[in-house]
């Protein structure tokens, strides 16, 4: 309906993010806010950047205003932390996927509303530092990728 599609991808790294700081980067004027939480609210009342070690799903929400139509949004997730060679090879099952029903509307000015992505693993999310990058890609060609925003958060002990 809104001509935006949410998809996800996972990348794992075994290095620690020495300069890692929880927070966010908004890189597009069409993004009003980015936030994270564990609930299934339309948009979290408070932004959370630290989650306990038993967290199964972190939802990243992006509030957009007047983005150009005809694009799809994708999210990638990276985890920084110590991990075994086996978990690095298989990725630990961590992925970013469309977080459910997006709340978007289309007008002549563009697409506005909220898009969400769910960061999850096969079990609870492994401890570490996470970076979720949300991009906009031209839907028909897959070309012209634009980074819209990044959200940084920590699960469990930062040293993990």
C-alpha positions in Angstrom: 0.0 0.0 0.0 2.6 2.6 1.0 5.1 1.4 -1.6 7.7 0.7 1.0 8.8 -2.8 1.9 10.8 -3.7 5.0 13.5 -6.4 4.8 16.5 -7.4 6.9 20.0 -8.9 6.8 22.6 -9.8 9.4 26.4 -9.3 9.6 28.5 -10.5 12.6 31.9 -9.2 13.6 34.2 -10.6 16.2 35.9 -7.4 17.1 34.9 -5.3 20.1 33.6 -1.8 19.3 36.2 0.2 21.2 34.6 3.5 20.3 31.1 2.1 20.6 28.5 4.3 22.2 24.8 3.6 22.4 22.6 6.1 20.6 21.6 7.0 17.1 22.5 8.8 13.9 19.8 10.3 11.7 21.3 10.8 8.3 18.2 11.8 6.2 16.0 14.8 6.4 13.0 12.4 5.9 13.7 10.7 9.2 12.1 12.3 12.2 13.2 9.8 14.9 14.7 6.4 15.5 14.2 4.4 18.7 14.5 1.0 20.2 12.4 -1.0 22.7 11.1 -4.5 23.5 7.4 -3.9 23.3 5.0 -4.0 20.3 3.9 -0.4 20.6 3.3 1.7 17.5 6.4 3.8 18.6 8.1 3.4 22.1 7.4 6.2 24.6 11.0 6.0 25.8 14.0 5.1 23.7 16.1 2.2 25.2 19.8 1.7 24.5 20.6 -1.0 27.0 18.9 -4.4 27.3 19.4 -7.2 29.8 21.0 -10.5 28.7 17.7 -12.4 28.5 16.2 -10.1 25.8 14.8 -12.1 22.9 13.8 -9.3 20.5 14.7 -5.7 20.2 12.5 -3.6 18.0 13.9 -0.7 16.1 11.4 1.9 15.0 11.9 4.6 12.4 9.5 7.6 12.1 9.6 9.0 8.6 8.1 12.2 7.1 7.7 12.7 3.4 10.1 10.1 2.1 10.0 9.6 -1.7 7.5 6.8 -2.6 8.6 3.9 -4.8 11.4 2.8 -2.4 11.8 -0.1 0.0 13.5 0.0 3.4 16.0 -2.6 4.5 17.8 -3.0 7.7 21.2 -4.7 8.5 22.4 -5.6 12.0 26.0 -6.0 13.1 27.0 -7.4 16.5 30.3 -6.5 18.1 31.5 -8.8 20.8 33.4 -11.9 21.6 32.1 -15.0 20.0 33.4 -18.5 19.0 34.6 -19.3 15.5 31.6 -21.5 15.0 29.1 -18.8 16.0 30.9 -16.3 13.7 30.7 -18.8 10.8 27.0 -19.5 11.3 26.0 -16.0 12.5 24.3 -17.2 15.6 20.9 -16.9 13.9 20.8 -13.1 14.5 18.8 -11.3 11.9 16.8 -8.1 11.3 13.4 -8.6 9.8 10.3 -6.6 9.1 8.8 -5.9 12.5 5.2 -6.4 11.6 2.6 -4.1 10.2 4.1 -0.7 9.2 2.0 2.3 9.9 2.6 4.4 6.8 0.5 6.7 4.7 1.1 8.1 1.2 0.4 11.7 0.1 1.6 13.9 -2.7 4.4 15.0 -0.4 5.7 11.4 0.1 5.5 8.6 2.6 5.1 9.3 6.3 4.6 7.1 9.4 6.5 4.4 11.3 8.4 1.4 10.0 9.8 -1.2 12.5 12.4 -3.9 12.3 12.8 -6.8 14.8 16.3 -7.9 15.8 16.1 -11.5 17.0 18.1 -14.7 17.3 17.1 -18.3 17.6 17.2 -17.9 21.4 17.9 -14.8 23.4 20.1 -12.2 21.7 23.8 -12.8 22.5 25.4 -10.2 24.7 27.2 -7.6 22.7 27.1 -4.2 21.1 24.6 -3.9 18.2 24.3 -1.5 15.3 21.2 -1.5 13.1 21.4 0.5 9.8 18.2 1.3 8.0 18.5 2.0 4.2 16.2 3.1 1.5 16.5 1.3 -1.9 14.8 2.1 -5.2 12.1 -0.6 -5.3 12.1 -1.4 -9.1 15.9 -1.5 -9.7 17.5 -2.1 -6.3 19.9 0.7 -7.1 20.5 4.0 -5.4 20.9 2.9 -1.8 20.6 5.7 0.8 21.4 5.2 4.5 18.6 6.8 6.5 19.6 6.2 10.1 21.6 4.0 12.5 20.6 2.8 16.0 23.3 1.6 18.4 22.4 -0.5 21.5 23.9 -2.9 24.0 22.5 -6.3 25.1 23.8 -7.8 28.4 27.3 -7.2 29.6 29.3 -4.8 27.3 32.4 -7.0 27.7 30.7 -10.1 26.1 
